[in-house]
Amino acid sequence: MLLVWNVALTAALLGQADQRSDNSGITVVNHTINGYTTDVTGILRDVRPSLVTVLITEDEFKDAFSGAVYEVRDDGCYILTTASLLRENAVCSILFDSGAELSGEVVGRDLLTDIALIRTHPDFEVKPVNAGDARYVQAGEYGVLAGSRSPESQSGPVSFGIISLPAQTLRRTYDTDDEWILSVFHTDAVMNHELAGGVLLNLSGDMIGMVSGTLSNAVSGMTCAVSCEEIALVTGEMLQDGAVTRGYLGITGRNVRDLEVYQKSSMNISLDQTAGVLVTYVEPGSPAAHAGLAVGDILLGVNEETVNDLTELRRFLYAANPGDYAALQIRRQAETETLEAVLR
């Protein structure tokens, strides 16, 4: 049976062969297989209706970059895109993959996370992108960057690469007191201008990040995407209040539950402990530094509320405001302490 199968396959390939002669008279046979598909092919086909092009105009300046249908509500369709390319006073419109173009209204724009929301009002069916869960992404997974079709070429940019673990990146604006440590993914997938505002997808076709228009320049050779965890927190505030406020603490950390046995052993952390955030970096001059928080401390709670992981810590910070008081319950060298911080 195997021999019969090999003969049949060889015959099929030869049937698709393209024969030509070179200058020496030797016949060259090029075997080609058409219609080959991969997981990425199906992912792109499914996500394409959810991708849009954001067109902006300001005086004589024009630009086009990507966005995605993020949510559809009774009051309109909300487009997720990069805030850094969305000029404050520009007129914007949304070009859907169907070819329909509608005017857009900027609902919120947060430069610290590079997240913006635009509202438009289609009278046709639109498909929001499927949101994934950043907590389940592992180092070494493959990721797909997908952008909208170019109005000129009709080519939708696509890139493919390996995802690193979720990272935490310090961001500052021109105001030195305006800073934030946000959750991003790094990937070696190549990015171009049209991909900014596009989506980072896992191989299940779920969006796990948004391609940043500015963060990708911060890490040489790597493309950065704001994690879907950060996106959910920011867009939730935008949709509720029209603006984003949060309290800045100034630490990066790792979930204790994600530590390997050898890591816990080296830091004298009980193997049974799964709750808390291990502090891995304290920004000099930050509220955390002024409170006395140090690398190696385990943050267990804030204001009597348990902090099981980074997600819960971020939720607290987004619910807080600059100037708010925070009582930090920590474990340091097997001793429990409470430190007092004033968020910035």
Secondary structure, 3 states (H helix, E strand, C coil): CHHHHHHHHHHHHHHCCEEEECCCCCEEEECCCCCCCCHHHHHHHHHHHHEEEEEEEECCEEEEEEEEEEEEECCEEEEEEECCCCCCCCEEEEEECCCCEEEEEEEEEECCCCEEEEEECCCCCCCCCCECCHHHCCCCCEEEEECCCCCCCCCCCEEEEEECCCEEEEEECCCCCCEEEEEEEEECCCCCHHHCCCEEECCCCCEEEEECCCHHHCCCCCEEEEEHHHHHHHHHHHHHHCCCCCCCCCEEEEEHHHCCHHHHHHCCCCCCCCCCEEEEEECCCCHHHHHCCCCCCEEEEECCEECCCHHHHHHHHHHCCCCCEEEEEEEECCEEEEEEEECC
